[in-house]
């Protein structure tokens, strides 16, 4: 179970709703970002959203290993794929 930072009920409900929208593989890390923001005194919800958006962009840029035909690539192109 995820442990949320101590927030007022309204903000806690908003943070839980935001975390629920994040893919499950990133929820724990997004919550850690929210904790760091809480300890720094910054916006916990914005921190979780920023982390989730960054991970989404990272996944979109990264080619899937199964979608690249490694036999057709030149050796100098392989480094770009990996």
N, C-alpha and C positions, 0 to 999 in steps of 0.2 A: 504494500500500500504506500502511496506517495504521501510524504509529509509536507504540508504547505506552511509557508511562513505565517507568523501571527499577524493577521491583518483585520481591519474592520470587516464586518459581515458582507457589506456591499462589495468591497474591493475583492474579498476572498471569493465571492460568488463569480465575479467577473474573471478572476484568474483561473478558477476551476473550469469555467466555460471555455476560456481560451486554450487551456491545456488539453481539453477534450477534443478540440479541433486539430490538434497536432498529431501526426501519425505516431502510432504507439512506439515505434522504434526510437523516436526522438523525445518522447514525453519526459523521461527521467532527466535527460540533459537540459531540456528547456526549464524544468522545475529548478534544477541547480542554478541556472542562470537567473531565475527569479529570486532565489535565495541570495545570491551574490548581490543583486540589485537591492534587495531589502536591507542587507547589511551595509551597503554603501549609501543607502538613503535615496536611491533613485527609483524610478517606476518599474515595479516588478512585472507588470503586464507587458509593457513595452519591451523589456528585456527578453521575455519568453517569445514574443512575436518576432523580434529581431533575430533571435537564434533560429527559430523555425524557418523564417524566410531565407536566411543564409544557408541552412542545410538543404532547403528545396533547390535554391540556385546551384549549389554545389552538385547535387544529384543530377540536375538537368544538364550541366556542362560535362559531366563524366560519362563517357560512352560505356555502354553495357558490354561486358566481355563477350557475351554470346552473339552480339550483333555485328562483330567485326570479323571478317574472314582474314585470319592471320596469314594464310598461305599466299594471299594476293598482295600483301604489303611488302614494300622494300624494307631492308633493315633499318634505314634511317627514319622510316615512318613508324616503326614499332614503338620507339621511345615516346612518340607523341600520343599513342593510343594508351599506353600503360601509364 
